[in-house]
Amino acid sequence: LYATHDGVDLHLDLYLPAAGAPKSLPVVFWLHGGGWLNGSKERCKATFLLKDGFAVASVGYRLTDVAQWPGQIDDCYAAVRYLRSNAEKFGLDPDRFGAMGSSAGGHLVALMGTRPAGEEKISGRVQAVCDWFGPTDLLTMPPNVVSEKRPLEKVSQSNGAKLLGATVRDVPELAKDASALHQVSKDDSPFLIMHGSEDPGVPVAQSERFHAALEKAGVSSQLVIVEGAGHGGPEFETEEVQQTVSAFFRKWLVESE
């Protein structure tokens, strides 16, 4: 149990490498996908990092059936603060926290690396972010935009509208608050962005524009287009992809002492 928000108990699963690991481990938080309305912390796709000496925290956050924005990102910050304040108890290094997520989880981790966490005694920020095909600009995500194919009625039922409590057209400032593209600044965390070239759900342009904005702000960003991959799938479970992710976190959480 890492927090209780509005009567909802929130849990995370902490995975630790096999015995013999150093006493202060770097940590990577995993945020699951599911359109902010499905999914769970149970199917953690970051556990391959354990063999490389990382602790992995799979985070359960409030879904849109119980909370609207910014509840989801507030839960992410709370999970980071919880492990940071209990780092000694679990053998973690509070200065070496990373985050990784896919789809809606990618959306959240991108904001963990860009959006100001507000006034806080213990930092909710992370030191490195791996974003797998997360929507980074809700204002231009196709399901959120009224068009000939998508009447307002359909847009108002979109996952984005459920997250925000209204269509992006009605709450543009809230949509920007929930869009990492609009939160970029020069002090953001380093990023690894990975996106399938054939993604039917989140246009690859979402990641391309976000990557360009980070670079323009002077933030270290690496964009990897996974050729032939759709919205996730086996192409994201290859040895090559796992090595790319591990090398990224090693660079920023282990070697950048």
Summary of the structure (lengths in Angstrom):
residues: 257
radius of gyration: 17.3
end to end distance: 30.7
largest distance: 59.5
contacts: 920
relative contact order: 0.14
helix: 37%
strand: 19%
